Amino acid sequence: MTDMYLVHAQAVYDHALANYNTNGWDFIVECREVPEMAKELAEYNVKTQAAAIRHFKETANLLAEQRLNAQDW
């Protein structure tokens, strides 16, 4: 894994922290670590910070939706 993926993962974490109370980003902050995210970004060959944020946004949105469904249940 290259430093590029660590930089992108840190950008994702920073974005998640800045958006902690929005659309499930709190799950990313609380449940993921930067090295783990970097490994995933490398596996998916994510090349830019914007793409890295989009990649994890899908997960954050899914988790936020699941939380809403649980609250409605």
C-alpha contacts under 8 A as a table, 3 or more apart, distances in Angstrom:
res1	aa1	res2	aa2	distance
1	M	5	Y	6.92
1	M	38	A	7.75
1	M	39	K	6.84
1	M	42	A	6.43
2	T	5	Y	5.80
2	T	6	L	7.13
3	D	6	L	5.05
3	D	7	V	6.21
4	M	7	V	5.12
4	M	8	H	6.22
4	M	47	K	8.00
5	Y	8	H	4.99
5	Y	9	A	5.95
5	Y	38	A	4.84
5	Y	39	K	7.34
5	Y	41	L	6.25
5	Y	42	A	6.22
5	Y	46	V	7.85
5	Y	47	K	7.82
6	L	9	A	4.99
6	L	10	Q	6.05
6	L	34	V	6.83
6	L	35	P	6.52
6	L	37	M	7.94
6	L	38	A	5.05
7	V	10	Q	5.13
7	V	11	A	6.27
7	V	49	Q	8.00
8	H	11	A	4.99
8	H	12	V	6.30
8	H	38	A	7.12
8	H	48	T	6.83
8	H	49	Q	4.89
8	H	52	A	6.26
9	A	12	V	4.98
9	A	13	Y	6.22
9	A	34	V	5.46
9	A	35	P	7.37
9	A	37	M	5.55
9	A	38	A	5.05
9	A	41	L	7.46
9	A	49	Q	7.84
9	A	52	A	7.07
10	Q	13	Y	4.96
10	Q	14	D	6.07
10	Q	34	V	5.89
11	A	14	D	5.04
11	A	15	H	6.06
11	A	49	Q	6.46
11	A	53	I	7.61
12	V	15	H	5.04
12	V	16	A	6.03
12	V	49	Q	7.34
12	V	52	A	6.51
12	V	53	I	5.22
12	V	56	F	7.45
13	Y	16	A	4.97
13	Y	17	L	6.08
13	Y	28	I	7.25
13	Y	29	V	6.40
13	Y	34	V	6.84
14	D	17	L	5.06
14	D	18	A	6.15
15	H	18	A	5.09
15	H	19	N	6.14
15	H	53	I	7.51
16	A	19	N	5.05
16	A	20	Y	5.56
16	A	25	W	4.88
16	A	26	D	6.66
16	A	28	I	6.42
16	A	29	V	6.11
17	L	20	Y	4.86
17	L	25	W	7.24
17	L	26	D	7.18
17	L	29	V	6.24
19	N	22	T	5.33
19	N	25	W	6.13
19	N	26	D	7.63
20	Y	24	G	7.41
20	Y	25	W	5.12
20	Y	26	D	4.59
20	Y	29	V	7.40
21	N	24	G	7.17
21	N	25	W	6.82
21	N	26	D	6.26
22	T	25	W	6.04
22	T	26	D	7.51
23	N	60	A	6.33
23	N	61	N	5.53
23	N	64	A	5.47
24	G	27	F	5.56
24	G	28	I	7.33
24	G	60	A	4.43
24	G	61	N	5.64
24	G	62	L	7.69
24	G	63	L	5.84
24	G	64	A	4.37
25	W	28	I	5.17
25	W	29	V	6.54
25	W	57	K	7.61
25	W	60	A	5.28
25	W	61	N	7.85
26	D	29	V	5.07
26	D	30	E	6.02
26	D	60	A	7.94
27	F	30	E	5.15
27	F	31	C	5.54
27	F	32	R	7.59
27	F	60	A	6.61
27	F	63	L	7.27
28	I	31	C	5.42
28	I	32	R	5.28
28	I	56	F	7.87
28	I	60	A	6.63
29	V	32	R	6.02
29	V	33	E	7.61
32	R	36	E	6.75
32	R	37	M	6.81
33	E	36	E	5.32
33	E	37	M	6.22
34	V	37	M	5.08
34	V	38	A	6.06
35	P	38	A	4.96
35	P	39	K	6.23
36	E	39	K	5.19
36	E	40	E	6.45
37	M	40	E	5.07
37	M	41	L	6.16
38	A	41	L	5.02
38	A	42	A	6.16
39	K	42	A	5.10
39	K	43	E	6.22
40	E	43	E	5.01
40	E	44	Y	6.30
41	L	44	Y	5.18
41	L	45	N	5.84
41	L	46	V	5.20
41	L	52	A	6.81
42	A	45	N	4.74
42	A	46	V	6.32
43	E	46	V	7.95
46	V	51	A	6.29
46	V	52	A	6.06
47	K	51	A	6.93
47	K	52	A	7.54
48	T	51	A	5.18
48	T	52	A	6.18
49	Q	52	A	4.91
49	Q	53	I	6.21
50	A	53	I	5.21
50	A	54	R	6.27
51	A	54	R	4.98
51	A	55	H	6.01
52	A	55	H	4.98
52	A	56	F	6.44
53	I	56	F	5.35
53	I	57	K	5.89
54	R	57	K	4.86
54	R	58	E	6.61
55	H	58	E	5.85
55	H	59	T	7.41
56	F	59	T	5.14
56	F	60	A	6.19
57	K	60	A	4.93
57	K	61	N	5.94
58	E	61	N	5.24
58	E	62	L	6.20
59	T	62	L	5.14
59	T	63	L	6.19
60	A	63	L	5.21
60	A	64	A	6.11
61	N	64	A	5.04
61	N	65	E	6.13
62	L	65	E	5.10
62	L	66	Q	6.24
63	L	66	Q	5.03
63	L	67	R	6.18
64	A	67	R	5.06
64	A	68	L	6.31
65	E	68	L	5.12
65	E	69	N	6.24
66	Q	69	N	5.04
66	Q	70	A	6.17
67	R	70	A	5.09
67	R	71	Q	6.21
68	L	71	Q	5.05
68	L	72	D	6.20
69	N	72	D	5.08
69	N	73	W	6.18
70	A	73	W	5.10
